[in-house]
Amino acid sequence: MTTQVTATPTPTANAQRSFSFLRGAIALQTLTIFLQAVSAGLLLTSSHGATLHSVGARVMYGASMLYLLAAVLAWKPGGGPLRPVWQASGFLVLASVQVVLGIAHIPSVHLPLGVLMFGLSVLALARR
């Protein structure tokens, strides 16, 4: 009687690096969105809050672009799934809408969208 053994493929070091880069990009995005909430509170109480929130918006947008780059790098050369690319693209769209709403001073949509983005970012981080 013979037994058949199937080896499970182990991820390469390059793929593991891609996935850890992706995890780090999601963590950075989550942190920047959280800091935007903090700077929004400072916006209401401090004269420097507007500057911090404006700079934070640029950093958060850059973190969303980094998340998309990390998702593409984890997918294409690392052989990972395509789902994180779609999720990162969605985050970049949400970040773009968020910036437009902030510039237009529409807090009735800007604030709930920020809360939604933070929740989705935490969820994406927990799934990685």
KAMO-V976169 format. One record per residue. N is the residue number from 1. RES is the residue in one small letter. PSI is psi as a letter, one per 30 degrees, with the letter a starting at -180 (NA if undefined). Layout:
{{N	RES	PSI} {N	RES	PSI}}
This chain:
{{1	m	k} {2	t	k} {3	t	k} {4	q	k} {5	v	k} {6	t	k} {7	a	k} {8	t	k} {9	p	k} {10	t	k} {11	p	k} {12	t	l} {13	a	e} {14	n	e} {15	a	e} {16	q	e} {17	r	e} {18	s	e} {19	f	e} {20	s	e} {21	f	e} {22	l	e} {23	r	e} {24	g	e} {25	a	e} {26	i	e} {27	a	e} {28	l	e} {29	q	e} {30	t	e} {31	l	e} {32	t	e} {33	i	e} {34	f	e} {35	l	f} {36	q	e} {37	a	e} {38	v	e} {39	s	f} {40	a	e} {41	g	e} {42	l	f} {43	l	e} {44	l	f} {45	t	f} {46	s	l} {47	s	f} {48	h	f} {49	g	e} {50	a	e} {51	t	e} {52	l	e} {53	h	e} {54	s	e} {55	v	e} {56	g	e} {57	a	e} {58	r	e} {59	v	e} {60	m	e} {61	y	e} {62	g	e} {63	a	e} {64	s	e} {65	m	e} {66	l	e} {67	y	e} {68	l	e} {69	l	e} {70	a	e} {71	a	e} {72	v	e} {73	l	e} {74	a	f} {75	w	e} {76	k	d} {77	p	f} {78	g	f} {79	g	g} {80	g	l} {81	p	l} {82	l	f} {83	r	e} {84	p	f} {85	v	e} {86	w	e} {87	q	e} {88	a	e} {89	s	e} {90	g	e} {91	f	e} {92	l	e} {93	v	e} {94	l	e} {95	a	e} {96	s	e} {97	v	e} {98	q	e} {99	v	e} {100	v	e} {101	l	e} {102	g	e} {103	i	e} {104	a	f} {105	h	h} {106	i	i} {107	p	f} {108	s	f} {109	v	e} {110	h	e} {111	l	e} {112	p	e} {113	l	e} {114	g	e} {115	v	e} {116	l	e} {117	m	e} {118	f	e} {119	g	e} {120	l	e} {121	s	e} {122	v	e} {123	l	e} {124	a	e} {125	l	e} {126	a	f} {127	r	f} {128	r	NA}}
